[in-house]
Amino acid sequence: MPNNPELSVAIITFNEADRLPVCVESVRFADEIVVVDSGSRDGTRDIARSLGCSVCEHPFAGFARQKQFAVDQCRHDWVLILDADERLPKSTADDIKRQLTHAGDDVAAFRLQRRNYLHGRWIRHCGWWPDTVVRLVRPHKGAFSDSRVHERWIAEGPIVELAGCIDHYSFRDYADMIEKLQHYSSLAAQEMMGRKTRVNCCSPLLHGGWTFFSVYVLKLGFIYGLDGLIISLLNAGGSFMKYAKYWEMTHYPTVTDTVRRK
């Protein structure tokens, strides 16, 4: 017999006043929306409360731990995990409701495709598609990997494919892309420090150069004009800076201490 499981949505935020309302409106069908904010200064928390969300503050602890904390605040058996720059098309919302009604007790999670947009258009190349993510989960049947970047949900049981997509508007503009490059490359360097990855002074250039060639040529970034070039350059810059920051941290202990305090 079909059941009617209750659904929570977990959203982490930091200065997302402009994008959170659209995200929340796309998941109004859920029984609960939980927003975990890490110190926004633009009124994000007040907006979330005005939209009927349950809001709590939590210092940013890395993407995996922050999202895990958000999931842990949810009350229901199923949790949909979103970022504030993501939203669900109606067709995906309908598919989620249909699938949850018929999900067997053994199903641990659902996997969706994510469509990534820049300047209002779907970027189908540059390594941005296909972009598969596990986002609809049973909290007692899995947890996030303990990683600072590229966090992923580790399910303890079968994962089912959903037909729908998540729409992802990650970057407001080129300046936003550069700001995120800085943030993500620092987190990735810290993660490399924990793994004690071996690098030398040539590693940044080699990895950055290969990343540019891979994204711009092999993954057809060139067909998107200036957007494709910027995506390729910034992906390469992120790879370059990740290795450069890690090399710096291993050679200058004061830099390591400063990065760890951030």
HUKA-V868424 format. One record per residue. N is the residue number from 1. SS is DSSP state (~ for helix, > for strand, _ for the rest). OMEGA is omega in degrees with one decimal (none if undefined). Layout:
BEGIN
N,SS,OMEGA
N,SS,OMEGA
END
This chain:
BEGIN
1,_,176.4
2,_,175.9
3,_,-179.7
4,_,-177.6
5,_,178.1
6,_,-173.3
7,>,170.0
8,>,171.6
9,>,178.9
10,>,-178.3
11,>,173.3
12,>,-174.8
13,>,166.6
14,_,-178.8
15,_,-177.3
16,_,-176.7
17,~,-176.4
18,~,-174.2
19,~,-176.1
20,~,-177.3
21,~,-179.6
22,~,177.7
23,~,-177.9
24,~,-179.1
25,~,-178.3
26,_,-178.9
27,_,-179.9
28,_,-179.5
29,_,-177.8
30,_,-179.7
31,_,-177.8
32,>,174.8
33,>,-178.2
34,>,177.2
35,>,176.1
36,>,-173.9
37,>,-177.1
38,_,172.9
39,_,179.7
40,_,179.9
41,_,-175.4
42,_,178.6
43,_,-178.3
44,~,-176.7
45,~,179.0
46,~,178.5
47,~,179.7
48,~,178.9
49,~,-179.4
50,~,178.6
51,_,177.9
52,_,179.9
53,_,168.8
54,>,-170.8
55,>,170.9
56,>,178.5
57,>,178.3
58,_,179.3
59,_,-177.7
60,_,-175.2
61,_,-171.1
62,_,-172.2
63,~,-178.0
64,~,-178.1
65,~,178.8
66,~,179.7
67,~,176.6
68,~,176.9
69,~,179.8
70,~,178.1
71,~,-178.1
72,~,179.1
73,_,-175.0
74,_,-172.3
75,_,-169.1
76,_,-172.3
77,_,177.3
78,>,179.6
79,>,172.0
80,>,-175.4
81,>,-179.4
82,>,165.4
83,>,-177.7
84,_,179.4
85,_,177.5
86,>,177.0
87,>,179.9
88,>,167.9
89,_,-178.9
90,~,-179.6
91,~,178.4
92,~,177.1
93,~,179.3
94,~,179.9
95,~,178.5
96,~,179.8
97,~,-179.3
98,~,-177.6
99,~,-179.4
100,~,179.9
101,~,-175.7
102,~,-177.0
103,_,176.6
104,_,-178.8
105,_,-177.8
106,_,-176.4
107,>,-177.8
108,>,-174.9
109,>,174.7
110,>,179.9
111,>,178.5
112,>,169.2
113,>,179.2
114,>,176.7
115,>,-177.3
116,>,-175.6
117,>,170.2
118,>,-177.9
119,_,173.7
120,_,179.6
121,>,179.6
122,>,178.7
123,_,-174.1
124,_,-179.7
125,_,179.3
126,_,-175.8
127,_,-179.4
128,_,178.4
129,_,-3.2
130,_,-178.9
131,_,-173.2
132,>,-178.4
133,>,173.2
134,>,-173.0
135,>,179.0
136,>,-164.9
137,>,166.1
138,_,-173.4
139,~,-178.4
140,~,178.6
141,~,177.1
142,>,179.5
143,>,176.6
144,>,171.4
145,_,-177.3
146,_,-179.8
147,_,-177.1
148,_,178.7
149,_,-179.0
150,_,179.4
151,_,177.5
152,_,180.0
153,>,177.5
154,>,-176.5
155,>,177.6
156,_,-178.4
157,_,-176.9
158,>,174.6
159,>,-177.1
160,>,177.9
161,>,171.8
162,>,-179.3
163,>,-173.7
164,>,-180.0
165,>,166.1
166,>,174.7
167,>,-171.7
168,>,178.0
169,_,-167.7
170,_,-172.5
171,_,176.3
172,_,-176.2
173,_,-179.4
174,~,179.6
175,~,177.5
176,~,178.3
177,~,179.9
178,~,179.5
179,~,179.0
180,~,174.7
181,~,-179.9
182,~,-176.1
183,~,-175.8
184,~,-179.7
185,~,176.3
186,~,177.6
187,~,-179.7
188,~,177.5
189,~,177.2
190,~,178.0
191,~,176.6
192,~,177.6
193,~,178.6
194,~,179.5
195,~,-176.9
196,_,178.1
197,_,179.9
198,_,177.4
199,_,171.2
200,_,-173.9
201,_,177.9
202,_,-174.5
203,~,179.9
204,~,-177.9
205,~,-178.5
206,~,-178.7
207,~,177.9
208,~,179.5
209,~,179.4
210,~,179.8
211,~,178.9
212,~,-179.7
213,~,-178.8
214,~,-175.8
215,~,-173.4
216,~,-175.8
217,~,-173.4
218,~,-179.0
219,_,168.1
220,_,176.3
221,~,-175.6
222,~,-177.2
223,~,-179.1
224,~,175.5
225,~,-177.2
226,~,178.4
227,~,179.6
228,~,178.0
229,~,179.8
230,~,177.6
231,~,-178.3
232,~,-179.9
233,~,-177.7
234,~,171.7
235,~,177.7
236,~,178.2
237,~,177.6
238,~,177.9
239,~,178.8
240,~,-175.7
241,~,176.6
242,~,-179.2
243,~,179.4
244,~,179.2
245,~,178.7
246,~,177.2
247,~,178.7
248,~,-179.4
249,~,-178.9
250,~,-177.7
251,~,-178.5
252,_,-174.5
253,~,-179.3
254,~,176.7
255,~,178.5
256,~,-179.9
257,~,179.6
258,~,-178.8
259,~,-178.6
260,~,179.9
261,~,-176.9
262,_,none
END
